[in-house]
């Protein structure tokens, strides 16, 4: 019987040419389709470093010699998982991101309209949108995340597709995945609901509870989307699977196939989490928008049953509670928009904010407050965040505030 030689190695020592046969996590928590992979490119190598701490190397299947692999395993650490540095300020990136967001939204609306009219789907439109948004997200994701909070009920499906793509790419960036896999996550998000264009608009926009028969009709959108995309040779199989299965749940309660645990892959697990988050934080015809804190709480409470536990925790880290564009109430009742996060680990609850409403909800002259600096004041005088607000609760027009911020940046 052939003996398999496996050398345990920490992922910071991984090299191209190694054959990875064992992980310290489930293969389903990675984007790799098979249980075993020969490292041929930096994307695969960086992704393993991001998702695992230790792996097993099959010496026989590796391109490196047994002697080299064992020497590398004992060598000092060389590199940790991929990190993407912040290259621009949120204020500077917001102008560029706004242009990319609007052009990408127009492309998605055009694509959805063509699908609704029975025309063949052209994925190149979405691939272009993914590339535009990804460049901004790589430089500084805060700007795109800010824009993803501005929502319009009459553009829900298109905005939702774009926002899920943006959130998924930000998630991939946070995980330290290689660019190719981040792009795939963007495609999963932007295409996941394309099948809704073949479902009756009256059902999608029904304000009340759907009957069982009506819900069965809506559930078909996952299969419709898959059918519309499956013959496109430019789309990776992982993207097609995510479109088909983004409503599947680990406990088997999802649809359309009732898949369970091991049958649900990495890209689908990520897409399902991001899809749920954006839907919960959006106003829909049958449900008001919840705050991001409430949405994250729902995901957290359903981890391990509906959603992948590890991925939920990583997703919460990726979006954060107090990200730019979020609206908060201070402990003195004033309402403000977060304009910049604080990167210091011990000051993440102390962003920079723009106060735009008083305690009675009346508009006031904009005032910038650095909540980190507030910590130097006596405790009874410090301004602190009391809670996150939804757009409706705040009375703040985030779109107008963003436009005003952009104009100020252009004239500065």
Secondary structure as GFF3:
##gff-version 3
##sequence-region A 1 412
A	DSSP	beta_strand	6	10	.	.	.	ID=ss1
A	DSSP	three_ten_helix	11	13	.	.	.	ID=ss2
A	DSSP	beta_strand	19	23	.	.	.	ID=ss3
A	DSSP	three_ten_helix	27	29	.	.	.	ID=ss4
A	DSSP	beta_strand	37	38	.	.	.	ID=ss5
A	DSSP	alpha_helix	42	51	.	.	.	ID=ss6
A	DSSP	beta_strand	54	58	.	.	.	ID=ss7
A	DSSP	alpha_helix	66	74	.	.	.	ID=ss8
A	DSSP	alpha_helix	90	116	.	.	.	ID=ss9
A	DSSP	alpha_helix	123	139	.	.	.	ID=ss10
A	DSSP	alpha_helix	141	147	.	.	.	ID=ss11
A	DSSP	three_ten_helix	153	155	.	.	.	ID=ss12
A	DSSP	alpha_helix	156	175	.	.	.	ID=ss13
A	DSSP	alpha_helix	179	191	.	.	.	ID=ss14
A	DSSP	three_ten_helix	194	198	.	.	.	ID=ss15
A	DSSP	alpha_helix	201	204	.	.	.	ID=ss16
A	DSSP	alpha_helix	212	219	.	.	.	ID=ss17
A	DSSP	alpha_helix	221	229	.	.	.	ID=ss18
A	DSSP	alpha_helix	237	245	.	.	.	ID=ss19
A	DSSP	three_ten_helix	261	263	.	.	.	ID=ss20
A	DSSP	alpha_helix	266	280	.	.	.	ID=ss21
A	DSSP	alpha_helix	292	301	.	.	.	ID=ss22
A	DSSP	alpha_helix	309	319	.	.	.	ID=ss23
A	DSSP	beta_strand	327	330	.	.	.	ID=ss24
A	DSSP	beta_strand	335	340	.	.	.	ID=ss25
A	DSSP	three_ten_helix	345	347	.	.	.	ID=ss26
A	DSSP	beta_strand	352	357	.	.	.	ID=ss27
A	DSSP	beta_strand	363	370	.	.	.	ID=ss28
A	DSSP	alpha_helix	371	374	.	.	.	ID=ss29
A	DSSP	three_ten_helix	379	381	.	.	.	ID=ss30
A	DSSP	beta_strand	385	389	.	.	.	ID=ss31
A	DSSP	alpha_helix	391	394	.	.	.	ID=ss32
A	DSSP	alpha_helix	398	411	.	.	.	ID=ss33
###
